[in-house]
């Protein structure tokens, strides 16, 4: 008797698990749309350069799609300088010193206290060069900035300006709902009633879809649970409109972006707001307590400032940035491997039970064979999809001209050896979209072209493989 025809497995339960996963993702998609940050139009008319009621850190959050901007720590340093807590002096071009002053009687917010404590910890006789204003190794710096961002969000909450975009009352039930998918899959494997395993391929596809939906859902829930994204209250909308109007005024003055940190002596607190709004690029670069936001950038392409979002593909879409010939080879190789394994598993299902193995034990072998079909189906689907994307890219290219708004490198997840290995990305804005997918390039191309350059590139349309890139 064929093995898969005799084992107690439930195709209906696998289909139910896939259906639950599909419903979960439909609900998730609806929530992502409903709870996306609104587009708040700036205050009409000439808003002038009046200071908002909110400090630069909170104003930066309001004008940055309700996310704490990456430039917030330098903005706080500049604001503290404008309010007399410290002095910033340019001792020579490109080098600035920070001198702490005695401001014990002043009242500071928790995040201002945190920045002052970091400055004091690095100062010698109350003086520290701004080159030394780093916040430790990568993991330590990430934790420090996250706590700082949380304190800024708490201030926005206390002022009645924002609420969490993804509160626990939403994320918690979504996470619990994912458990139902696993429960149905496990029940399908342990089912002891009538079977429907005369259609093992359909069962494997349903189990693969359910399992894929569960894994992707767990990843998404983890990200949402850590997210500090905000949504505005009615009061917050009005404050965001005023902050955005001021941001536009400051960005329209190109000289602000070229000033060093000592420019705070000319612009006072407005310079701190300019930093929080991403308009004081040089000052932020010379105050390394903070960094540019990897995923949000300001672009001048098209002759006006635009906010763009940047994504850096790693696992999805597959083979991003690879040469089309290599992508086709990978798809054929792994598709063939998965096909051979799936054929072997099917052959096992047609085999008779060996005389030395009891029916109960052989049933568990059958369950394992069916379960092993799931990753094979996933790999085959992946290979077919990759072929559909890679084959047209063998001869198709498109020309893109624009500004490099972000140049980044990220450590590879599974790199072996003592020396770290990196993926290198260039995000080029050609002015056609507000969402940019960064190209993965070679280290040589990445080092040859700096952020802010105007470049022209020949790129394949589906895999994002950069054939050539040149300045201008």
C-alpha positions as CSV (number, residue, x, y, z in Angstrom):
1,X,0.0,0.0,0.0
2,X,1.4,3.5,-0.8
3,X,2.6,5.1,2.3
4,X,1.0,8.5,1.9
5,X,-2.3,6.9,1.3
6,X,-2.3,5.0,4.6
7,X,-1.1,7.6,7.1
8,X,-3.6,9.6,9.1
9,X,-3.1,13.2,7.9
10,X,-5.8,15.8,7.5
11,X,-5.8,17.9,4.3
12,X,-8.8,19.9,5.5
13,X,-6.8,21.0,8.6
14,X,-3.8,22.0,6.4
15,X,-6.2,24.0,4.2
16,X,-7.7,25.6,7.3
17,X,-4.3,26.6,8.5
18,X,-3.5,28.2,5.1
19,X,-6.9,30.0,5.2
20,X,-6.2,31.3,8.7
21,X,-2.8,32.6,7.5
22,X,-4.4,34.3,4.5
23,X,-7.1,36.0,6.7
24,X,-4.4,37.1,9.2
25,X,-2.4,38.7,6.4
26,X,-5.5,40.4,5.0
27,X,-6.3,41.8,8.4
28,X,-2.6,42.9,8.8
29,X,-2.7,44.6,5.4
30,X,-5.8,46.5,6.3
31,X,-4.3,47.6,9.6
32,X,-1.1,48.8,7.8
33,X,-3.3,50.9,5.5
34,X,-5.6,52.2,8.2
35,X,-2.8,53.0,10.7
36,X,-0.3,54.5,8.3
37,X,0.9,58.0,9.3
38,X,-1.2,60.7,7.7
39,X,0.0,63.4,5.3
40,X,-0.4,66.6,7.3
41,X,-0.3,69.7,5.0
42,X,2.0,72.5,6.4
43,X,0.4,75.7,7.7
44,X,-0.7,77.8,4.8
45,X,0.9,81.2,4.1
46,X,4.3,82.5,5.2
47,X,4.9,80.8,8.6
48,X,8.0,82.8,9.2
49,X,10.7,81.6,11.5
50,X,8.8,81.5,14.8
51,X,9.9,78.8,17.2
52,X,7.4,76.0,17.8
53,X,6.1,75.3,21.3
54,X,7.8,71.9,21.1
55,X,11.5,71.3,21.6
56,X,13.6,70.4,18.5
57,X,13.5,66.7,19.3
58,X,9.7,66.5,19.4
59,X,9.3,68.8,16.5
60,X,11.6,66.6,14.5
61,X,9.4,63.6,15.3
62,X,6.3,65.5,14.1
63,X,7.9,66.6,10.8
64,X,9.4,63.1,10.1
65,X,6.3,61.0,9.5
66,X,6.0,60.7,13.3
67,X,9.2,58.8,13.7
68,X,12.1,60.0,15.8
69,X,14.7,61.2,13.2
70,X,18.2,59.8,13.2
71,X,19.6,63.4,13.6
72,X,17.9,63.9,16.9
73,X,21.0,63.5,19.2
74,X,23.0,66.2,17.4
75,X,19.9,68.4,17.4
76,X,19.7,68.1,21.2
77,X,23.4,69.0,21.5
78,X,22.8,72.2,19.4
79,X,19.7,73.0,21.4
80,X,21.6,72.7,24.6
81,X,24.3,75.0,23.2
82,X,21.6,77.6,22.2
83,X,20.2,77.5,25.7
84,X,23.5,78.0,27.4
85,X,24.3,74.5,28.7
86,X,27.5,74.3,26.6
87,X,29.6,76.1,24.1
88,X,30.5,74.9,20.6
89,X,33.6,76.5,19.1
90,X,35.2,75.8,15.8
91,X,38.9,75.6,16.5
92,X,39.8,74.9,12.9
93,X,37.8,74.0,9.7
94,X,36.1,70.7,10.3
95,X,37.0,70.5,14.0
96,X,34.8,71.7,16.9
97,X,35.2,71.5,20.6
98,X,32.4,71.3,23.2
99,X,32.8,73.0,26.5
100,X,30.3,72.2,29.3
101,X,29.0,75.0,31.4
102,X,27.5,75.0,35.0
103,X,23.8,74.8,34.5
104,X,22.8,72.9,37.6
105,X,19.8,75.2,38.3
106,X,18.2,74.5,34.9
107,X,15.4,72.0,34.3
108,X,16.1,69.5,31.6
109,X,14.0,66.8,30.1
110,X,15.1,63.1,30.5
111,X,16.6,62.9,27.0
112,X,18.4,66.2,27.5
113,X,19.8,64.8,30.8
114,X,20.9,61.7,28.9
115,X,22.8,63.7,26.3
116,X,24.4,65.9,28.9
117,X,25.5,62.9,30.9
118,X,27.1,61.4,27.8
119,X,28.9,64.6,27.1
120,X,30.1,64.9,30.7
121,X,31.3,61.3,30.7
122,X,33.6,62.0,27.8
123,X,34.8,65.5,28.8
124,X,38.2,66.2,30.4
125,X,38.0,69.4,32.5
126,X,34.6,70.0,30.9
127,X,36.0,70.0,27.4
128,X,35.5,67.3,24.7
129,X,36.2,67.5,20.9
130,X,33.1,66.7,18.9
131,X,35.0,64.0,17.1
132,X,34.9,62.0,20.3
133,X,31.1,62.2,20.7
134,X,30.4,58.7,19.7
135,X,28.0,56.5,21.8
136,X,30.1,53.3,21.9
137,X,30.2,50.1,19.9
138,X,27.3,49.3,17.5
139,X,25.2,47.3,19.9
140,X,25.7,49.7,22.8
141,X,25.1,52.8,20.6
142,X,21.9,51.2,19.2
143,X,20.6,50.6,22.8
144,X,21.5,54.2,23.8
145,X,19.7,55.7,20.8
146,X,16.6,53.5,21.4
147,X,16.3,54.7,25.0
148,X,16.8,58.3,23.9
149,X,14.1,57.8,21.2
150,X,11.7,56.3,23.8
151,X,12.2,59.3,26.1
152,X,11.3,61.6,23.2
153,X,8.2,59.6,22.4
154,X,7.2,59.7,26.1
155,X,7.5,63.5,25.9
156,X,5.3,63.6,22.9
157,X,2.8,61.5,24.7
158,X,2.9,63.7,27.8
159,X,2.2,66.8,25.6
160,X,-0.8,65.0,24.1
161,X,0.7,65.1,20.6
162,X,1.0,61.5,19.6
163,X,0.0,57.9,20.4
164,X,1.7,54.7,19.6
165,X,1.0,53.5,16.0
166,X,1.4,49.8,17.2
167,X,0.2,49.6,20.8
168,X,0.2,46.3,22.7
169,X,-3.6,46.1,22.5
170,X,-3.2,45.6,18.7
171,X,0.1,43.7,18.5
172,X,-0.8,41.3,21.3
173,X,-4.0,39.8,19.7
174,X,-2.2,39.6,16.3
175,X,0.5,37.5,17.9
176,X,-1.9,35.2,19.7
177,X,-3.8,34.7,16.4
178,X,-0.7,33.3,14.8
179,X,-0.7,30.5,17.3
180,X,-3.9,29.2,15.6
181,X,-1.9,28.5,12.5
182,X,0.6,26.3,14.3
183,X,-2.2,24.5,16.2
184,X,-3.9,23.6,13.0
185,X,-0.7,22.4,11.4
186,X,0.1,20.2,14.4
187,X,-3.4,18.9,14.6
188,X,-3.2,18.0,10.9
189,X,-0.1,15.9,11.5
190,X,-1.6,14.1,14.5
191,X,-5.0,13.7,13.0
192,X,-6.4,10.2,13.7
193,X,-9.6,10.2,11.6
194,X,-10.2,10.0,7.9
195,X,-7.4,11.0,5.6
196,X,-7.2,13.0,2.4
197,X,-3.6,12.2,1.6
198,X,-4.5,10.9,-1.9
199,X,-3.5,14.5,-2.8
200,X,-0.2,14.9,-1.1
201,X,1.0,17.8,-3.3
202,X,-2.0,19.9,-2.4
203,X,-1.4,19.1,1.3
204,X,2.2,20.1,1.0
205,X,1.3,23.4,-0.8
206,X,-1.3,24.2,1.9
207,X,1.2,23.4,4.7
208,X,3.9,25.4,3.0
209,X,1.6,28.4,2.6
210,X,0.5,28.2,6.2
211,X,4.0,27.8,7.6
212,X,5.4,30.6,5.4
213,X,2.6,32.9,6.6
214,X,3.3,32.0,10.2
215,X,7.1,32.6,9.9
216,X,6.7,35.9,8.1
217,X,4.0,37.0,10.6
218,X,6.3,36.3,13.5
219,X,9.0,38.4,11.9
220,X,6.5,41.3,11.3
221,X,5.0,41.1,14.8
222,X,8.5,41.2,16.3
223,X,9.3,44.4,14.3
224,X,5.9,46.0,15.2
225,X,6.4,45.1,18.9
226,X,9.7,47.1,18.9
227,X,8.4,50.0,16.8
228,X,8.4,53.5,18.1
229,X,6.3,54.8,15.2
230,X,3.6,57.3,16.2
231,X,0.3,58.6,15.1
232,X,-0.8,62.2,15.8
233,X,-3.7,63.3,18.0
234,X,-5.8,66.2,16.9
235,X,-3.5,68.5,18.8
236,X,-0.5,66.7,17.2
237,X,-1.8,67.4,13.7
238,X,-1.8,71.1,14.3
239,X,1.7,71.0,15.8
240,X,2.9,68.8,12.9
241,X,1.6,71.4,10.4
242,X,3.5,74.2,12.1
243,X,6.6,72.1,12.4
244,X,6.5,71.1,8.7
245,X,6.0,74.8,7.7
246,X,9.1,75.7,9.7
247,X,11.0,72.8,8.2
248,X,10.2,74.0,4.7
249,X,11.5,77.5,5.6
250,X,14.8,76.2,6.9
251,X,15.4,73.8,4.1
252,X,14.8,76.6,1.6
253,X,18.0,78.2,2.9
254,X,20.9,76.2,1.5
255,X,23.5,78.0,3.6
256,X,22.3,76.3,6.7
257,X,23.3,73.0,5.5
258,X,26.9,74.1,5.1
259,X,27.4,75.5,8.6
260,X,29.5,73.7,11.2
261,X,28.1,73.2,14.8
262,X,29.3,76.6,15.8
263,X,26.6,78.0,13.4
264,X,24.3,77.8,16.4
265,X,25.8,81.1,17.5
266,X,24.3,82.7,14.4
267,X,21.0,80.9,14.3
268,X,20.4,80.2,18.0
269,X,17.7,77.6,18.6
270,X,16.6,77.6,14.9
271,X,19.8,75.8,14.1
272,X,18.8,73.0,16.4
273,X,15.4,72.8,14.7
274,X,17.2,72.7,11.3
275,X,19.3,69.8,12.5
276,X,16.2,67.9,13.6
277,X,14.5,68.6,10.3
278,X,17.5,67.3,8.3
279,X,18.5,70.7,7.0
280,X,21.9,71.1,8.8
281,X,23.8,68.3,7.2
282,X,27.3,69.5,8.0
283,X,26.6,70.2,11.6
284,X,25.1,66.8,12.1
285,X,28.0,65.1,10.4
286,X,30.4,66.9,12.7
287,X,28.5,65.8,15.8
288,X,28.7,62.0,15.6
289,X,26.4,61.3,18.5
290,X,23.7,60.7,15.9
291,X,23.5,59.5,12.4
292,X,21.4,60.0,9.3
293,X,18.3,57.9,9.3
294,X,19.0,54.9,7.0
295,X,15.5,54.6,5.8
296,X,14.4,58.2,5.4
297,X,16.3,60.8,3.4
298,X,15.8,64.3,1.9
299,X,16.5,64.6,-1.8
300,X,17.0,67.7,-4.0
301,X,16.3,65.8,-7.2
302,X,13.9,67.8,-9.3
303,X,14.9,71.2,-7.8
304,X,12.9,70.9,-4.6
305,X,13.4,69.1,-1.3
306,X,11.5,65.9,-1.1
307,X,11.3,63.3,1.7
308,X,11.9,59.8,0.4
309,X,11.9,56.4,2.0
310,X,14.7,53.9,1.3
311,X,14.6,50.1,1.5
312,X,17.6,47.8,1.4
313,X,16.6,44.3,0.1
314,X,18.4,41.5,1.8
315,X,16.3,38.3,1.5
316,X,13.5,39.6,-0.6
317,X,13.2,39.9,-3.5
318,X,15.5,36.9,-4.1
319,X,18.9,37.4,-5.8
320,X,18.6,41.1,-5.6
321,X,21.7,42.8,-7.1
322,X,23.0,39.6,-8.6
323,X,24.0,39.3,-12.3
324,X,21.1,37.8,-14.3
325,X,23.3,34.9,-15.5
326,X,24.2,34.0,-11.9
327,X,20.6,34.3,-10.8
328,X,19.4,32.0,-13.6
329,X,22.1,29.5,-12.6
330,X,21.1,29.6,-8.9
331,X,17.4,29.1,-9.8
332,X,18.1,26.1,-12.0
333,X,20.5,24.5,-9.5
334,X,18.3,24.9,-6.4
335,X,15.1,24.1,-8.4
336,X,16.7,20.9,-9.6
337,X,17.9,19.9,-6.2
338,X,14.5,20.5,-4.7
339,X,12.8,18.6,-7.6
340,X,15.1,15.6,-7.1
341,X,14.4,15.6,-3.3
342,X,10.7,15.9,-3.9
343,X,10.7,13.0,-6.4
344,X,12.6,10.9,-3.9
345,X,10.0,11.7,-1.2
346,X,7.2,10.8,-3.6
347,X,9.0,7.5,-4.3
348,X,9.2,6.8,-0.6
349,X,5.4,7.3,-0.4
350,X,4.9,4.6,-3.0
351,X,7.1,2.1,-1.2
352,X,5.8,-0.8,0.8
353,X,6.3,-0.8,4.6
354,X,9.5,-2.8,5.4
355,X,8.9,-5.9,7.4
356,X,11.0,-4.8,10.3
357,X,9.1,-1.6,11.0
358,X,5.7,-1.6,12.6
359,X,2.6,0.3,11.2
360,X,2.7,3.0,13.9
361,X,6.4,3.8,13.3
362,X,5.9,3.7,9.6
363,X,3.0,6.2,9.9
364,X,5.4,8.7,11.5
365,X,7.9,8.2,8.7
366,X,5.1,9.0,6.3
367,X,4.3,12.2,8.3
368,X,7.9,13.2,8.1
369,X,8.0,12.6,4.3
370,X,4.9,14.8,3.9
371,X,6.4,17.5,6.1
372,X,9.7,17.4,4.2
373,X,7.8,18.1,1.0
374,X,7.0,21.6,2.3
375,X,10.4,23.2,2.0
376,X,10.8,21.4,-1.4
377,X,7.7,23.1,-2.7
378,X,8.9,26.4,-1.3
379,X,12.2,26.1,-3.0
380,X,10.7,25.1,-6.3
381,X,8.3,28.1,-6.2
382,X,11.2,30.4,-5.3
383,X,13.2,29.0,-8.3
384,X,10.4,29.5,-10.8
385,X,9.8,33.0,-9.6
386,X,13.5,33.9,-9.8
387,X,13.6,32.5,-13.3
388,X,10.7,34.7,-14.3
389,X,12.5,37.7,-13.0
390,X,16.1,36.9,-14.1
391,X,15.6,35.7,-17.7
392,X,14.2,39.0,-19.0
393,X,17.0,40.8,-17.3
394,X,19.5,39.0,-19.5
395,X,18.9,41.5,-22.2
396,X,16.9,44.3,-20.6
397,X,18.3,47.4,-18.9
398,X,17.1,50.9,-17.9
399,X,18.9,54.1,-17.5
400,X,18.6,56.0,-14.2
401,X,19.9,59.5,-13.5
402,X,19.7,61.0,-10.0
403,X,21.3,61.8,-6.7
404,X,22.8,59.2,-4.4
405,X,20.7,59.9,-1.3
406,X,22.0,57.0,0.8
407,X,25.2,54.9,0.6
408,X,25.2,52.2,3.2
409,X,26.8,48.9,4.1
410,X,25.3,46.2,6.3
411,X,27.0,43.2,7.8
412,X,26.0,39.9,6.2
413,X,23.9,37.6,8.3
414,X,25.6,34.3,7.7
415,X,29.1,35.3,6.7
416,X,31.8,32.8,8.0
417,X,35.3,33.5,9.0
418,X,36.9,36.0,11.4
419,X,36.6,39.0,9.1
420,X,33.1,40.5,8.8
421,X,31.6,40.6,5.3
422,X,29.2,43.3,4.2
423,X,26.5,44.0,1.6
424,X,26.9,47.4,0.0
425,X,24.0,49.6,-1.2
426,X,23.5,52.8,-3.2
427,X,20.0,54.4,-3.2
428,X,19.6,56.7,-6.2
429,X,16.6,59.1,-6.4
430,X,15.6,60.0,-10.0
431,X,12.6,62.0,-8.8
432,X,9.9,59.6,-10.0
433,X,8.9,58.0,-6.7
434,X,9.0,58.7,-2.9
435,X,10.0,55.1,-2.2
436,X,13.4,54.0,-3.3
437,X,14.8,50.4,-3.4
438,X,18.6,50.7,-2.9
439,X,20.8,48.8,-5.4
440,X,23.2,46.2,-4.0
441,X,26.6,46.9,-5.6
442,X,30.2,45.8,-5.3
443,X,32.5,47.2,-2.7
444,X,34.5,48.9,-5.5
445,X,31.4,50.8,-6.9
446,X,30.3,51.7,-3.4
447,X,33.7,53.2,-2.5
448,X,34.0,55.0,-5.9
449,X,30.7,56.9,-5.5
450,X,29.8,59.0,-2.4
451,X,26.5,60.0,-1.0
452,X,25.3,63.3,-2.6
453,X,26.8,62.6,-6.0
454,X,24.7,62.9,-9.2
455,X,25.1,59.7,-11.2
456,X,23.8,57.9,-14.2
457,X,23.5,54.1,-14.0
458,X,22.5,51.2,-16.3
459,X,20.4,48.8,-14.2
460,X,18.4,45.7,-14.9
461,X,14.7,46.4,-14.1
462,X,13.8,43.4,-12.0
463,X,17.0,42.2,-10.2
464,X,18.4,45.7,-9.7
465,X,21.8,44.6,-11.0
466,X,24.0,47.7,-11.7
467,X,25.8,47.1,-15.0
468,X,27.5,50.6,-15.1
469,X,27.4,53.7,-13.0
470,X,29.2,57.0,-13.7
471,X,29.2,60.5,-12.3
472,X,26.9,63.1,-13.9
